[in-house]
Amino acid sequence: MALAFPEIDPIIFSVGPLSVRWYGMMYLIGFACAMFLANRQAQKSQGAWTKDQVSDLLFYGMLGVILGGRVGYVLFYQFSYFLENPLYLFRIDQGGMSFHGGVIGVSLAVMWFAKTRKKALLAVGDFVAPLVPLGLLAGRIGNFINGELWGRTTDVSWGIIFPGAGPIARHPSQLYEALLEGLVLFLILQWFIKKPRPAGSVAGVFLLGYGSFRFIVEYFREPDAHLGLFAGVISMGQILSTPMIFAGIGFLIWAYRSNQKTVLN
């Protein structure tokens, strides 16, 4: 027994040659959620954050997500093809974004913002971390609607036969990621920031949480066909998530040893 993939048109509506797609809409929803949460945190920061600072930070963060996500995808997942076709880097119309690349892009944006606005780097990182999970939730739902990044074959009752993935049921790994990397991580971070925490600890919880959840879900997600499993046991997603796990642990150890409080709300 398996579930049929719901027939959802990836295009919401079209006006002439222009089409609005669900995947792009999910990005907009993710940014809208980040803006709402950021403004709410700023209102509770007792003047530490202004609306203009929030707007600038979100703008830099958006650039970091898009540019870092694209460059990361090309370098991490399509490097050989990129060497043969350098212009592929700019072929966004062909799809391809990497969350790990997006993390690098956002990290660079955070460092730039902290330096130019003369804010403590860890404080900015702690401010940004709780804004990310709802965007991940929306993005993974977009992956599911597109019928992409499906899971490995399975015989569980909720397995889905995805179009283009053959006649065998697969794990809806996009929804697993939406649940863990999105909703669960969001709730963990919202609980964690209810009290003042050591500077860097919020970013540490995010890195540890995302890295761990992604590492787990990779066991259910189909590896990229052209990469497969390295040494037959580990995927590229797990390789890229491992540094995040160790970085998160390192941030938490350093934060609680230094015990410099940061207030988010």
Short mmCIF file of the C-alpha atoms (twelve columns), coordinates in Angstrom:
data_MODEL
# 
_entry.id   MODEL 
# 
loop_
_atom_site.group_PDB 
_atom_site.id 
_atom_site.type_symbol 
_atom_site.label_atom_id 
_atom_site.label_alt_id 
_atom_site.label_comp_id 
_atom_site.label_asym_id 
_atom_site.label_seq_id 
_atom_site.Cartn_x 
_atom_site.Cartn_y 
_atom_site.Cartn_z 
_atom_site.pdbx_PDB_model_num 
ATOM 1   C CA . MET A 1   0.000  0.000  0.000   1 
ATOM 2   C CA . ALA A 2   1.210  3.493  -0.845  1 
ATOM 3   C CA . LEU A 3   -0.185 6.986  -1.102  1 
ATOM 4   C CA . ALA A 4   -0.473 8.728  -4.445  1 
ATOM 5   C CA . PHE A 5   1.315  12.039 -4.741  1 
ATOM 6   C CA . PRO A 6   -1.262 14.843 -4.566  1 
ATOM 7   C CA . GLU A 7   -1.620 16.504 -7.937  1 
ATOM 8   C CA . ILE A 8   -0.711 20.091 -7.067  1 
ATOM 9   C CA . ASP A 9   0.030  22.443 -9.948  1 
ATOM 10  C CA . PRO A 10  3.413  24.040 -9.146  1 
ATOM 11  C CA . ILE A 11  2.108  27.240 -10.771 1 
ATOM 12  C CA . ILE A 12  -0.383 29.159 -8.646  1 
ATOM 13  C CA . PHE A 13  -1.442 31.486 -11.468 1 
ATOM 14  C CA . SER A 14  -0.071 33.057 -14.607 1 
ATOM 15  C CA . VAL A 15  -0.390 36.539 -16.068 1 
ATOM 16  C CA . GLY A 16  0.787  36.488 -19.665 1 
ATOM 17  C CA . PRO A 17  4.319  35.053 -19.754 1 
ATOM 18  C CA . LEU A 18  4.782  35.522 -16.000 1 
ATOM 19  C CA . SER A 19  3.952  32.677 -13.617 1 
ATOM 20  C CA . VAL A 20  3.769  32.681 -9.836  1 
ATOM 21  C CA . ARG A 21  4.983  29.346 -8.504  1 
ATOM 22  C CA . TRP A 22  4.389  27.722 -5.152  1 
ATOM 23  C CA . TYR A 23  8.128  27.344 -4.535  1 
ATOM 24  C CA . GLY A 24  8.742  31.063 -4.963  1 
ATOM 25  C CA . MET A 25  5.701  31.788 -2.818  1 
ATOM 26  C CA . MET A 26  7.173  29.638 -0.049  1 
ATOM 27  C CA . TYR A 27  10.341 31.743 -0.108  1 
ATOM 28  C CA . LEU A 28  8.193  34.865 0.281   1 
ATOM 29  C CA . ILE A 29  6.301  33.270 3.155   1 
ATOM 30  C CA . GLY A 30  9.603  32.358 4.815   1 
ATOM 31  C CA . PHE A 31  10.892 35.926 4.547   1 
ATOM 32  C CA . ALA A 32  7.558  37.307 5.782   1 
ATOM 33  C CA . CYS A 33  7.742  35.047 8.858   1 
ATOM 34  C CA . ALA A 34  11.328 36.169 9.482   1 
ATOM 35  C CA . MET A 35  10.269 39.813 9.245   1 
ATOM 36  C CA . PHE A 36  7.386  39.307 11.674  1 
ATOM 37  C CA . LEU A 37  9.553  37.499 14.227  1 
ATOM 38  C CA . ALA A 38  12.414 39.979 13.865  1 
ATOM 39  C CA . ASN A 39  10.158 42.984 14.452  1 
ATOM 40  C CA . ARG A 40  8.584  41.257 17.441  1 
ATOM 41  C CA . GLN A 41  12.029 40.560 18.925  1 
ATOM 42  C CA . ALA A 42  13.073 44.165 18.251  1 
ATOM 43  C CA . GLN A 43  10.027 45.510 20.079  1 
ATOM 44  C CA . LYS A 44  10.999 43.473 23.134  1 
ATOM 45  C CA . SER A 45  14.695 44.400 23.011  1 
ATOM 46  C CA . GLN A 46  14.245 47.608 25.025  1 
ATOM 47  C CA . GLY A 47  15.794 49.761 22.310  1 
ATOM 48  C CA . ALA A 48  18.690 47.446 21.463  1 
ATOM 49  C CA . TRP A 49  17.226 46.923 17.975  1 
ATOM 50  C CA . THR A 50  15.445 49.464 15.760  1 
ATOM 51  C CA . LYS A 51  13.136 48.849 12.813  1 
ATOM 52  C CA . ASP A 52  15.720 50.253 10.419  1 
ATOM 53  C CA . GLN A 53  18.342 47.850 11.754  1 
ATOM 54  C CA . VAL A 54  15.930 44.957 11.375  1 
ATOM 55  C CA . SER A 55  15.135 45.962 7.782   1 
ATOM 56  C CA . ASP A 56  18.824 46.226 6.884   1 
ATOM 57  C CA . LEU A 57  19.631 42.910 8.558   1 
ATOM 58  C CA . LEU A 58  16.830 41.105 6.738   1 
ATOM 59  C CA . PHE A 59  17.915 42.599 3.414   1 
ATOM 60  C CA . TYR A 60  21.501 41.419 3.897   1 
ATOM 61  C CA . GLY A 61  20.222 38.078 5.132   1 
ATOM 62  C CA . MET A 62  18.019 37.657 2.053   1 
ATOM 63  C CA . LEU A 63  21.000 38.317 -0.218  1 
ATOM 64  C CA . GLY A 64  23.030 35.841 1.816   1 
ATOM 65  C CA . VAL A 65  20.384 33.136 1.467   1 
ATOM 66  C CA . ILE A 66  19.991 33.561 -2.302  1 
ATOM 67  C CA . LEU A 67  23.644 34.068 -3.261  1 
ATOM 68  C CA . GLY A 68  25.060 31.645 -0.714  1 
ATOM 69  C CA . GLY A 69  22.405 29.058 -1.448  1 
ATOM 70  C CA . ARG A 70  23.100 29.126 -5.174  1 
ATOM 71  C CA . VAL A 71  26.897 29.198 -4.932  1 
ATOM 72  C CA . GLY A 72  26.809 26.480 -2.296  1 
ATOM 73  C CA . TYR A 73  24.643 24.222 -4.443  1 
ATOM 74  C CA . VAL A 74  26.921 24.600 -7.446  1 
ATOM 75  C CA . LEU A 75  30.127 24.024 -5.465  1 
ATOM 76  C CA . PHE A 76  28.852 21.270 -3.158  1 
ATOM 77  C CA . TYR A 77  26.621 19.326 -5.527  1 
ATOM 78  C CA . GLN A 78  27.496 20.272 -9.123  1 
ATOM 79  C CA . PHE A 79  31.191 21.169 -8.979  1 
ATOM 80  C CA . SER A 80  32.280 18.922 -11.861 1 
ATOM 81  C CA . TYR A 81  29.528 20.263 -14.092 1 
ATOM 82  C CA . PHE A 82  30.431 23.831 -13.058 1 
ATOM 83  C CA . LEU A 83  34.053 23.300 -14.128 1 
ATOM 84  C CA . GLU A 84  32.819 22.297 -17.566 1 
ATOM 85  C CA . ASN A 85  30.121 24.988 -17.720 1 
ATOM 86  C CA . PRO A 86  31.047 27.999 -15.492 1 
ATOM 87  C CA . LEU A 87  27.958 29.930 -16.600 1 
ATOM 88  C CA . TYR A 88  25.825 27.286 -14.892 1 
ATOM 89  C CA . LEU A 89  26.384 29.274 -11.704 1 
ATOM 90  C CA . PHE A 90  24.012 31.904 -13.075 1 
ATOM 91  C CA . ARG A 91  21.395 29.494 -14.443 1 
ATOM 92  C CA . ILE A 92  19.008 29.966 -11.542 1 
ATOM 93  C CA . ASP A 93  16.158 29.078 -13.898 1 
ATOM 94  C CA . GLN A 94  17.417 25.479 -13.784 1 
ATOM 95  C CA . GLY A 95  16.953 25.342 -10.008 1 
ATOM 96  C CA . GLY A 96  19.360 24.303 -7.310  1 
ATOM 97  C CA . MET A 97  19.813 25.846 -3.846  1 
ATOM 98  C CA . SER A 98  21.814 24.547 -0.900  1 
ATOM 99  C CA . PHE A 99  20.797 25.291 2.667   1 
ATOM 100 C CA . HIS A 100 24.370 24.809 3.861   1 
ATOM 101 C CA . GLY A 101 25.490 27.350 1.281   1 
ATOM 102 C CA . GLY A 102 22.730 29.641 2.499   1 
ATOM 103 C CA . VAL A 103 24.068 29.315 6.058   1 
ATOM 104 C CA . ILE A 104 27.501 30.432 4.877   1 
ATOM 105 C CA . GLY A 105 25.939 33.322 2.978   1 
ATOM 106 C CA . VAL A 106 23.873 34.436 5.968   1 
ATOM 107 C CA . SER A 107 26.896 34.097 8.263   1 
ATOM 108 C CA . LEU A 108 28.872 36.450 6.010   1 
ATOM 109 C CA . ALA A 109 25.906 38.842 5.950   1 
ATOM 110 C CA . VAL A 110 25.711 38.748 9.752   1 
ATOM 111 C CA . MET A 111 29.435 39.500 10.051  1 
ATOM 112 C CA . TRP A 112 29.132 42.400 7.608   1 
ATOM 113 C CA . PHE A 113 26.105 43.803 9.431   1 
ATOM 114 C CA . ALA A 114 27.751 43.492 12.851  1 
ATOM 115 C CA . LYS A 115 30.898 45.227 11.638  1 
ATOM 116 C CA . THR A 116 29.166 48.096 9.834   1 
ATOM 117 C CA . ARG A 117 26.595 48.647 12.592  1 
ATOM 118 C CA . LYS A 118 29.120 48.167 15.392  1 
ATOM 119 C CA . LYS A 119 27.089 45.428 17.051  1 
ATOM 120 C CA . ALA A 120 28.450 42.387 18.862  1 
ATOM 121 C CA . LEU A 121 28.735 39.544 16.357  1 
ATOM 122 C CA . LEU A 122 27.339 36.897 18.711  1 
ATOM 123 C CA . ALA A 123 24.397 39.128 19.619  1 
ATOM 124 C CA . VAL A 124 23.499 39.476 15.935  1 
ATOM 125 C CA . GLY A 125 23.854 35.730 15.422  1 
ATOM 126 C CA . ASP A 126 21.591 35.059 18.395  1 
ATOM 127 C CA . PHE A 127 19.048 37.514 16.978  1 
ATOM 128 C CA . VAL A 128 19.022 35.850 13.558  1 
ATOM 129 C CA . ALA A 129 18.939 32.170 14.580  1 
ATOM 130 C CA . PRO A 130 15.263 32.046 15.742  1 
ATOM 131 C CA . LEU A 131 14.149 33.641 12.460  1 
ATOM 132 C CA . VAL A 132 15.294 30.753 10.266  1 
ATOM 133 C CA . PRO A 133 13.215 27.619 11.094  1 
ATOM 134 C CA . LEU A 134 9.852  28.861 9.797   1 
ATOM 135 C CA . GLY A 135 11.551 29.695 6.510   1 
ATOM 136 C CA . LEU A 136 12.884 26.140 6.424   1 
ATOM 137 C CA . LEU A 137 9.385  24.837 7.106   1 
ATOM 138 C CA . ALA A 138 7.972  26.805 4.181   1 
ATOM 139 C CA . GLY A 139 10.839 25.847 1.880   1 
ATOM 140 C CA . ARG A 140 10.504 22.112 2.548   1 
ATOM 141 C CA . ILE A 141 6.782  22.281 1.869   1 
ATOM 142 C CA . GLY A 142 7.707  23.948 -1.414  1 
ATOM 143 C CA . ASN A 143 10.032 21.016 -2.170  1 
ATOM 144 C CA . PHE A 144 7.161  18.618 -1.498  1 
ATOM 145 C CA . ILE A 145 4.752  20.514 -3.745  1 
ATOM 146 C CA . ASN A 146 7.376  20.426 -6.502  1 
ATOM 147 C CA . GLY A 147 7.755  16.677 -6.014  1 
ATOM 148 C CA . GLU A 148 11.533 17.025 -5.618  1 
ATOM 149 C CA . LEU A 149 14.147 15.852 -3.099  1 
ATOM 150 C CA . TRP A 150 12.072 12.776 -2.336  1 
ATOM 151 C CA . GLY A 151 13.074 10.060 0.102   1 
ATOM 152 C CA . ARG A 152 14.442 6.557  -0.195  1 
ATOM 153 C CA . THR A 153 12.204 3.629  -1.071  1 
ATOM 154 C CA . THR A 154 10.079 2.280  1.758   1 
ATOM 155 C CA . ASP A 155 7.191  -0.005 2.635   1 
ATOM 156 C CA . VAL A 156 5.727  2.171  5.408   1 
ATOM 157 C CA . SER A 157 2.024  2.889  5.070   1 
ATOM 158 C CA . TRP A 158 2.600  6.616  4.511   1 
ATOM 159 C CA . GLY A 159 5.069  6.092  1.670   1 
ATOM 160 C CA . ILE A 160 4.317  8.154  -1.422  1 
ATOM 161 C CA . ILE A 161 4.777  7.359  -5.105  1 
ATOM 162 C CA . PHE A 162 6.369  10.534 -6.457  1 
ATOM 163 C CA . PRO A 163 6.101  11.405 -10.152 1 
ATOM 164 C CA . GLY A 164 9.454  10.876 -11.811 1 
ATOM 165 C CA . ALA A 165 10.729 8.655  -8.990  1 
ATOM 166 C CA . GLY A 166 9.513  5.326  -10.342 1 
ATOM 167 C CA . PRO A 167 6.622  3.109  -9.241  1 
ATOM 168 C CA . ILE A 168 7.975  2.346  -5.768  1 
ATOM 169 C CA . ALA A 169 6.801  4.226  -2.667  1 
ATOM 170 C CA . ARG A 170 9.277  6.578  -1.018  1 
ATOM 171 C CA . HIS A 171 9.607  8.410  2.267   1 
ATOM 172 C CA . PRO A 172 8.166  11.943 2.107   1 
ATOM 173 C CA . SER A 173 11.485 13.177 3.471   1 
ATOM 174 C CA . GLN A 174 10.632 16.779 2.582   1 
ATOM 175 C CA . LEU A 175 7.862  16.642 5.187   1 
ATOM 176 C CA . TYR A 176 10.202 15.021 7.726   1 
ATOM 177 C CA . GLU A 177 12.543 17.970 7.252   1 
ATOM 178 C CA . ALA A 178 9.670  20.454 7.441   1 
ATOM 179 C CA . LEU A 179 8.650  18.928 10.763  1 
ATOM 180 C CA . LEU A 180 12.088 18.603 12.383  1 
ATOM 181 C CA . GLU A 181 14.172 21.412 10.851  1 
ATOM 182 C CA . GLY A 182 11.160 23.694 10.698  1 
ATOM 183 C CA . LEU A 183 8.473  23.269 13.353  1 
ATOM 184 C CA . VAL A 184 10.369 21.371 16.058  1 
ATOM 185 C CA . LEU A 185 13.490 23.537 15.808  1 
ATOM 186 C CA . PHE A 186 11.309 26.665 15.842  1 
ATOM 187 C CA . LEU A 187 9.590  25.557 19.052  1 
ATOM 188 C CA . ILE A 188 12.902 24.647 20.687  1 
ATOM 189 C CA . LEU A 189 14.392 28.054 19.911  1 
ATOM 190 C CA . GLN A 190 11.270 29.955 20.978  1 
ATOM 191 C CA . TRP A 191 11.384 28.133 24.310  1 
ATOM 192 C CA . PHE A 192 15.133 28.727 24.647  1 
ATOM 193 C CA . ILE A 193 14.983 32.513 24.119  1 
ATOM 194 C CA . LYS A 194 12.263 33.062 26.704  1 
ATOM 195 C CA . LYS A 195 15.042 33.708 29.234  1 
ATOM 196 C CA . PRO A 196 18.294 35.658 28.814  1 
ATOM 197 C CA . ARG A 197 20.994 33.250 27.629  1 
ATOM 198 C CA . PRO A 198 24.778 33.467 27.290  1 
ATOM 199 C CA . ALA A 199 25.894 35.239 24.118  1 
ATOM 200 C CA . GLY A 200 26.301 32.741 21.297  1 
ATOM 201 C CA . SER A 201 24.185 30.026 22.887  1 
ATOM 202 C CA . VAL A 202 21.091 30.672 20.748  1 
ATOM 203 C CA . ALA A 203 23.139 30.372 17.568  1 
ATOM 204 C CA . GLY A 204 24.705 27.249 19.077  1 
ATOM 205 C CA . VAL A 205 21.313 25.621 19.676  1 
ATOM 206 C CA . PHE A 206 20.301 26.404 16.100  1 
ATOM 207 C CA . LEU A 207 23.470 24.943 14.578  1 
ATOM 208 C CA . LEU A 208 23.330 21.842 16.766  1 
ATOM 209 C CA . GLY A 209 19.601 21.364 16.194  1 
ATOM 210 C CA . TYR A 210 19.622 21.817 12.441  1 
ATOM 211 C CA . GLY A 211 22.775 19.789 11.924  1 
ATOM 212 C CA . SER A 212 21.432 16.905 14.014  1 
ATOM 213 C CA . PHE A 213 17.968 16.881 12.446  1 
ATOM 214 C CA . ARG A 214 19.359 17.092 8.906   1 
ATOM 215 C CA . PHE A 215 21.870 14.316 9.638   1 
ATOM 216 C CA . ILE A 216 19.035 12.062 10.821  1 
ATOM 217 C CA . VAL A 217 16.677 12.818 7.935   1 
ATOM 218 C CA . GLU A 218 19.437 12.105 5.405   1 
ATOM 219 C CA . TYR A 219 19.016 8.412  6.280   1 
ATOM 220 C CA . PHE A 220 15.510 8.662  4.775   1 
ATOM 221 C CA . ARG A 221 16.306 11.035 1.912   1 
ATOM 222 C CA . GLU A 222 17.433 9.752  -1.483  1 
ATOM 223 C CA . PRO A 223 21.078 10.718 -2.080  1 
ATOM 224 C CA . ASP A 224 21.840 12.820 -5.138  1 
ATOM 225 C CA . ALA A 225 22.056 10.421 -8.080  1 
ATOM 226 C CA . HIS A 226 25.371 11.798 -9.387  1 
ATOM 227 C CA . LEU A 227 26.976 11.748 -5.930  1 
ATOM 228 C CA . GLY A 228 25.490 8.731  -4.177  1 
ATOM 229 C CA . LEU A 229 26.850 7.800  -0.759  1 
ATOM 230 C CA . PHE A 230 30.491 8.482  0.028   1 
ATOM 231 C CA . ALA A 231 32.231 5.269  1.085   1 
ATOM 232 C CA . GLY A 232 28.777 3.737  0.700   1 
ATOM 233 C CA . VAL A 233 27.582 5.055  4.054   1 
ATOM 234 C CA . ILE A 234 27.367 8.865  4.240   1 
ATOM 235 C CA . SER A 235 25.646 11.454 2.067   1 
ATOM 236 C CA . MET A 236 26.829 14.920 1.087   1 
ATOM 237 C CA . GLY A 237 24.099 16.379 3.309   1 
ATOM 238 C CA . GLN A 238 25.502 14.508 6.299   1 
ATOM 239 C CA . ILE A 239 29.058 15.577 5.484   1 
ATOM 240 C CA . LEU A 240 27.965 19.231 5.364   1 
ATOM 241 C CA . SER A 241 25.849 18.891 8.529   1 
ATOM 242 C CA . THR A 242 28.636 17.407 10.646  1 
ATOM 243 C CA . PRO A 243 30.599 20.700 10.975  1 
ATOM 244 C CA . MET A 244 27.371 22.417 12.001  1 
ATOM 245 C CA . ILE A 245 26.881 19.921 14.822  1 
ATOM 246 C CA . PHE A 246 30.407 20.410 16.155  1 
ATOM 247 C CA . ALA A 247 30.174 24.183 15.706  1 
ATOM 248 C CA . GLY A 248 26.915 24.230 17.667  1 
ATOM 249 C CA . ILE A 249 28.476 22.222 20.502  1 
ATOM 250 C CA . GLY A 250 31.495 24.534 20.457  1 
ATOM 251 C CA . PHE A 251 29.319 27.657 20.608  1 
ATOM 252 C CA . LEU A 252 27.377 26.281 23.572  1 
ATOM 253 C CA . ILE A 253 30.486 25.276 25.526  1 
ATOM 254 C CA . TRP A 254 32.130 28.638 24.896  1 
ATOM 255 C CA . ALA A 255 28.930 30.569 25.671  1 
ATOM 256 C CA . TYR A 256 28.290 28.937 29.030  1 
ATOM 257 C CA . ARG A 257 31.930 29.148 30.055  1 
ATOM 258 C CA . SER A 258 32.115 32.861 29.236  1 
ATOM 259 C CA . ASN A 259 28.588 33.424 30.650  1 
ATOM 260 C CA . GLN A 260 28.087 36.795 28.941  1 
ATOM 261 C CA . LYS A 261 24.336 37.296 28.919  1 
ATOM 262 C CA . THR A 262 22.493 38.420 25.810  1 
ATOM 263 C CA . VAL A 263 18.849 39.504 25.862  1 
ATOM 264 C CA . LEU A 264 16.671 38.741 22.828  1 
ATOM 265 C CA . ASN A 265 13.217 39.537 24.118  1 
# 
